[in-house]
Amino acid sequence: MFYGAVVVPVGSNVLESDQLQGWITRSVTNYLNAAGLVALIVWGVEILTTSDLCSKRRRFRWATWTLLLLLFGLIAWLHIRMDALLDVDGFQILDRPRFRVLHSWYLTISTIHWAGSLVLLATTLLAWRAEDCKPIETP
């Protein structure tokens, strides 16, 4: 969120070019996507290990996590498809209309993914709160 809201506009302003900023973003998103995958794996382990007594919330969290994983796969696939339309050495977009369509989908799906992550975050906090409120069992 910070990258899209701050880094990209500042980079475009400093470089005086959205396209030049795009070449930087192309590389940075590889790291962002890797971090996102790690976060999804950790989140899956968290859902698995949290003893949430509310079965509806637990199922909802798993469904949301699965959706996020599928969307992540689509984001990664779109990134690869967009990369194929670039001449990295010549800093050229080989098929600008196709790239724009894919990039539009990439941004839309990334936004849906971000919103889904906020939903999963909220339900995770609720699950933690419920777990914290459980009575302590004594031997």
Steps between C-alpha positions, in 0.01 A plus 500: 500500500782740590683413179200574281389809689838662562798340325351476151373860484821638652713291263295614200540861612876474558561312174243720320363187336239241591662257257846532657344445843332193350838342428591535867158371608544197271797386709370607840174307456699176490607571859152619601347182355756280677421673830129457428542128445691464827224695678232272353688189612541642852132596503402147400704360789339754731149395397596136544641552849253750649238320704202706385185357657276674245484248216329748264781751545763227458339383173470863384867560576602190305277603206644852502855368525436261207359786293807710581726214396315463168511874439871497582552232237313712247707805591822301452375365165408851380842626606666233286270581205581872527873427523476307173382822332811692602840546341694551822831586335344759270252635756219442252146371533454262208119499494373810681123436456528144632727613783247766605219242513709258708622781725144616560403145602812479717408817688136397540582152631771641727244740647251216559784300658585792730135541604472126565813518714337770713194277546722208599692728737177608671378142542843395623488766769152380599626142521793608717269696725273198539802281576623749761158500669488122543513392862837364605487129564680386814629145539 
